[in-house]
Structures are given as structure tokens and as C-alpha cells.
Amino acid sequence: MPAAPDFPPAPDFSKPVRALISLSDKTGLVEAAQALHAAGVEIISTGGTRAAIAAAGVPVKDVADLTQFPEMMDGRVKTLHPKVHGGLLAYRDAPEHAKALSDHDIAPIDIVWIDLYPFEATIAAGGAFEAAIENIDIGGPAMIRSSAKNHGYVAVCVDKAGVDQVLAAIAETGGTTLALRKSLAAKAFARTAAYDSAVSTWFAAQLNDTVPERLTIGAARLQTMRYGENPHQTAAFYKTGENRPGVATARQLQGKELSYNNVADTDAAIELVAEFDPSVQAACVIVKHANPCGVAVGDDLISAYQRALECDPVSAFGGIVALNRRLDRKTAEKIVEVFTEVVVAPEVDDDVIEVFAAKKNLRLLVTGSLPDPLAGGNVFRSVAGGLLIQSRDTARIT
């Protein structure tokens, strides 16, 4: 293990001189490049990113001019070079680092904005094995990690929100604070960890390894909740890389934010109602406090809902209603007669919105489709110090 060097403290304030930008998603690129140039920051870039900046009339230097080494192997090798990583990792106030920069003519880099090859989007779209492999980014994560490690001097951005923070700081004070750079570094390490987790999980799936020796789970926060199961508990809602239709992928059309209990109950309701094939019969599930208090089928949604409500109308008050077919106005008008926390369906008719508009606190979700009850995948349960994992229960009772 390397010993901790005896470096002087990193500066609280850093005025940027040079930025390195490399993006797959170029949203906001030109505006950011213009703002950096206006602030006197030299921009270095690669490939399509450099071309987009140059096309906007903003001066930009090709990374190959920095490294004096051409991009090669279809772009697989372009930034893995000491003149890039030396500029990112150098501890500017350490004499030996400053000497190395001078001896090797390495220019320090103060701002890095890098997203990563769209690996997650490629596999989510069902891309071929070869396409997935080519979208595994190597140079991007390396530069992000180098920058984040040296956050004492480098502001590293992994999304537009991050670069907006940096630009706002430059506009206000002319530079970045250590607190901002540290915050951005934490976000950067989280991003590369999630990216590697997605690659690892995908590779295990290619080998049909459902119980890998080392399990990684990447998740992105969807919502910070007011509290958890009880008011004294903190809580948040995260989305994993699994694209199974459900509460994590649903669109909310109206109502307050979902609570912790809303999410748990809605998930249970969706999974249960999906057991009923909508092409065979309409189905309705009502869940309250994680327990089904009404489950019924019918020739249409309104009859299924009425039957489910009649199972236990007292417990259904303030419950979650899940439907397996497109929600129509007639059924919606019946639902609003009873106080309901959440209504979820694959789709809704336009005039349903009009019916629910008077119930502003009622949360209306659409999932787009139902989860396939026969689809594989894993489910997890936390225990003290660990996780239990098992395949999803897809057995049919006949």
C-alpha cells in the first residue's frame, strides 16, 4: 500500500486555466464551451466533441496535439497517456510533482467534463454482444478517476448538472472551492462504480451466472422521501439497471410525491395484478399496508374493481389500486368515490385525467406495460451484514 505523501494542503480556491472535455451526449456542450472560453479557460477535447466545439467557433485544442501521439485502434487508444494523466494527477504544490510537469512539458488540467460511452443504453436496447463490448469505456473512467483522486486541484464533472455548478462558481468567484471539488469527486466515483457494476452484471448474465462470486448493484436515486416507513426514519427511492415495468419505471401523471409506503405497496399491487392476463380477463388488486385487501377479475375493469372493493371496503380506504388494463373514464369515476392513495395502470384514457383532476392528492401512475410474471431475474432481501438473493418465483400453479 503506498504511503501517504507529505503534501501541503490543497488550496481552498482554484482558478481554472485548462479544461478537458469528452462527451457522448453533447447536450449543453456548446454553451459550456463558450462560457469556459469567455472565462479564459483553454479547452482540450477529442473526436466528435472537439469537432462540435470547433464548429461553434470556440477555440479548442485536439488531445493529440497535447500528447503528440495519434488516436489509434478505432479510437480505443487516445487519452491513455502520461501527458493527460500527469496533467490530471499532479499535486501542483508538491515540488517533485511541479518538477515532473516542467521536465516532461505536461500541462495541468483543472476542469474535466466527461460522460461515458452509453453502455447501459446499449444493453437496455438489446444491442448485440459486439456493440456492448465497443461501448465499454476505458479512457473515460480512467480520466474521471484520476481527476476525482486529485480533486484538491481538479473539478471533475460527469454530467451537465456538475458542469453547471462549476460554471456558476466561475461566474461568481472566478474559480472553484475545495468543497465543490470534493462534492464533484464523490459523485464521479459513484458514477464510475455504477458503470463498472453495469458491465459486471451484464458479463455475468452472458455467462448465465445468476449467483456470481462478487455481486455489485448500481442504482441511481429517483427521489428523496420525507420519511421512511415511520416518520423518524430517513428514506430514498433508487432505480437499478433492471428494466422490468413497475413502480420504478412508471410515469406519474398527477398527485403528490410517492411516499416510502406508497412505493412498497404499489410494487406489490403491480406484481400481483400482472399475474392476470389482460387479454383473458380484467383484474384489479387493492393493497393496504403491504397486504392485498381485494383481488378480483371481471369482464371489464369496472366490474373487476367493484368486486375487489367488496372484498374488504373498510381496508380499501386509503389503499393502492392496480389494474391490468387501460383505465377508462367509467372505472375512474367509480374509483374516486373512495379515498385512494395511488392508482396504477398500464395506460389511461385521456378523459381519466379530467376525472382525477378534482382529487389533486391522488397519485396516478402508468407503467406502459405489465411486468411479465414468467420473466426471470433476481430478487433481494437485506439481512444484517448481508443480502439474500434468489431467482424470481415464476412457477405456475396448475
N, C-alpha and C positions, 0 to 999 in steps of 0.2 A: 504494500500500500504506500503510495507516495506521501512523503512527509509534507505537512502544511508549510509553505514557504513564508518567510518573514517579510511580507509585503506591507507597505504603508496602507492606511485605509483608503478605500475607493472614494472618489470625490462625490459630494452630495449633488453637485450640479455639473452637467456635462454639456458643452456646446458642440453640436454635431458639425462635422466637416464633410463626411463622406457617407453615402448610403448605398447598400446593395439590395437590389430588388429582383425577384424572380417569381413569376406568378403563373399558375394555370388559369385561374379565374381572374380576369383582368378588370373586374368591376371596380371603378374608382381609381384605377391606375393613373390615368392621365391627370386627373385633378390633384392627386397626391404628388405626382412628379412635378407638376407646375408649382405647387406650394413649396416643395423642397428646393427647387431651383431658385424660387423667389427669395428663400431664406439663405441662399448662398451655399447650399449643400451640393457637392458633386455626386452624380448618380452613376453607378456601375450596374450593368444588367447583362442578361443573356438572351439569346434566341429571339423568340416571339415577343417577349416582354420588352427587350431593347428596341425591337422594330416598332412596337406600338408607341413607346415613348418618343422615339425619333420622329415618327410620323406626325406627332402632335407639335413638333417644333421645339421640343425640350432637349437641350444638350445631354447626351448620355454616352458613357464610355463602355465599350464591349469588355467583358471579363477576360476575353482572350488577349486584349491589349494589356491588361493588368498582369496576367500570368506569363505572357509571351509564349503561350502554348495553345495550339488549336483545339477546338472541340473535336472529339473523335468518337468512333464506335456508335454512330447514330445518336449522339448526344448523351451516351451513358457516362462519358468522362468529360467534364468541363469545369467543375468547380472544386474537385478534389485535388487541391494544390496548396503548397505552403504559402504562396502569396495571398491566397484567400484566407485560409485558416490562421495563418500568422497574423493577418490584419484583424481577425476576429478575436483571437485568444490572447493577444499581447496585453500584459498588465502594464499600462502606459507609464506608471510612476515607479516601476521596478527598473533600476539602471541596466541590469543584464538584458531585460526584455527590450528596453529602448535601444540598446546597442545592437541587438539582433535585428530589429526593424531597420536600423540605419545600415548595418553591414550588408543586408540582403535586399535593400531597397523595397521594403514592404510598407505599403500604405495602410495605416489604421482605418478600420471601418467602424462607424459609430451607430448607424441605424441599419437594421436588416428587416426587410419585409418579404417573407416567403410563405406561400401556401405550398401544398404538396400535390404531387400527381394524384388525380382523382381515383385512387384505388377503391375506396368504399363505394363510390358511384358506379364504377366499372363492374364490380361483382354484384351490386344490387340490381343492375340492369341485365344480369345474366351473361356478362361478357365471357368470351372464350378464355381458356386457360392461358394462352399466349398473350392475350390482351391484358389479362390481370397481371401477369408477370411483368410486362413492359410498364405497367402503371405502378409498380413498386418503386417508390422514390428512394434514392440512395444519397445523392448530394444534398437534397433539401433538408432531410433530418440531420445530416452531419453539420450543416451550417447553422441550423436552428439550435442544436445542442451546444455547439461552440459558442454561439452568441449568448445563449442563456447562462452558460457556465461563467462567462465573462461579463455578466450583467453590471458589474461595477463600472463598466465603461460603455457597454453596448446596449441599445434599446432594441429588443427583438420583437417583431410583430408577426403573428401567424394568421391574422385576419384583418379585415378592414376596420373593425372596431378598435383594434390595437393601434393601427397606424393613425386613425383619427385622434386617439389620445395623444400620440406623440406630436402630431401636427398642431393640436390645440396647445400643448405645452410650449412648443417652439414659438407659436404666435404670441403667447402670453409673456414668456420669460426669456425666449431665445435658446432654450435647451431643455434637457430632461433632468429630473431629480432621481436620486438613487432609489427612493421609494417607488417611483413609477417603473423604473427599470427592473426592480426586483419583482414587482407585481406581474409585469410582462413576461419575465423569465419563468415564473411559476406556471403561467398559462401556456408558455411554449413547451415546457417539459410535459405538461398534461397532454398537449396535442400530439407530441411525438410518441408518448406512451400509448395513447388511444390508437394511433395509426399503426404502430407495431402490433398492438393487440388484434386489430382487424386482420392484418396479414397473417399473424399466427393462427387465429381462429379459422381463417379461410384455408390455410395449408392443412390444418388438422382435418378439416372437412373433406379435402381432396383425398385424404388417406383413410376416410371413414373412421377416424379416431374420435369416438364420442366421449372417451374419458382420457384426455391427454395427460401426460405426466405433470405438465405445468399448465395451469388454467389462467388465462388472462381475460378480463372483462373490461371492455371500453364502453363508457357511457357518457352522454352529453346532457347537461342539466336543461330540462324543459321549463321548470318552474320552481321557484322558492315559495314554500307554502307558509301561511300564517302560523300554523302549528301542526303537530302530528296527530296521532290517534287521540291524544289528550292535549288540553291547552298548554300544559307545561313542557311538551316535547317539541323540539325543532324538527323540521321535515323539508324535503325537497323531492321532486319528481324527475327522474332521469330516463332517457331513451337509450337503449342498447342498439347494436347494429342489426338486430333481428327485424325483418320487415313483415312480421305477422300482423295482419289487421287487428286493431284493438284500440284500447284507450290511449296508448302512447302515440299512435299514428293518426288518431281521429282528428277531424276539424271541428272546432267548437263554433257554432253559428250564433249562439246568444247565451246570456247568463253570466253569473259571477265566475271567478276562477274556481276550478275544481279543488276541493279540499282533499286531504290525505284519505279520509274515509270514503269520499266520493270516488276516488281513483280505484281503491281496492274493491269497492262494491261494484263499480261499473265493469271492471275487468271480469269479476266473477259472473256478472249478468251476461256479458257478451259471450264468454266462453260457453256458458250453458245454453243460451238461445241458439248458438251456432250448431248445436247437436241436432237441430231440427232442420231438415232440408226444405228451404223455402219454395222449391218447385213442387213439393208434395203437399205441404200444409203451412199455413201461417202459424207463428208461435210467438208467445210473449212470456217474458220472465220478469218477475218483480223481486228485487233483492233489498233487504234491510239489515244493516249491521252484519254483513257477510253471510247472511242466511237467506236462501230462497223462501219467500213467503207466498209466492204464487207462480205456478208454471202451468201453461195451458196451450192447446192448439185449437185451431178452428179453420173454417173455410176461408175466412178473411181476417184481417188484423183486428177489426173492432170486436169480433166475437172472441178471438183469442185473448184480447186484453180484458174484456168483461169477465171471462171465465177465470183468468189469472187473478183479477181483483177479488172475485168472490171467494177465492181460496182462504184469504185472511185479510179482509178490508181494513181492519184496525192496524195491523203491522205494515200494510202497504202505504199508510200515510207517511209521507216524507221519504219514500223509497226511491229506488232506481228502476226505471222501466226500460227493458231491452227488447227490441223487435227484430225479427229475421227477414222482414220485407220492407220495401219502400213505404215510408209513413205517409198516409193520406190525411186530408183535412178532417174527414168524419171521425177517424180514430183520435186525431189530435184534440178535437173538441170534447171527446169523452175523457181523455187523459187529464185535461185541465180542470175537470170537475173535482179532482182530488189533488191535494198538495203533493207535488212530486219534486224531488231534488234534481234528478237527471233523467233525460230521455235520450236513448241512443238507438240509431237505426242505420242500415247500410246507406240509404239515401232518403230524402224527404221531398215531397211536392212543394212547389213554390208557395202555395197558399197556406201551408203549415206554419210558415214564418209569421204570417198575419195572425193566426190563432194564438201562437205562443207569445206574441209581442206584448200582450197585456200582462204576462207573467214574467217580468223582467229578470227575476232571480232564477227562473228555471233554466237549467243548463241543457242545451240541445247539441248533441254530437252526431256527426255522421262518420262512418268508418270506411265508406266506399265499397267495401265488400265484407263478407263474414270470414272469420278465421276458419281454415279447413280443419275439421276435427280429426281427420286422418293424417294430417301433415306431421312429420317428425319434428325434432328439436328437443331441447333440454329445458327443464325447469329446475329452479334452485330454491334452497331453503337455508337460511342462515342459522348457525348454531354458535355457541360461544367458542371463538377462536377458529371458526372454520365455515365451510359451506358443504351442504349435501347437494349432489347433482344426480338427476335421473332423467331418463327419456320421458317425453310427454306420453300420457296414457291415451293411446289411440285404439284400445281394444273395443270391439263392438259386442254388446250383449244380444245374443240371438236366442 
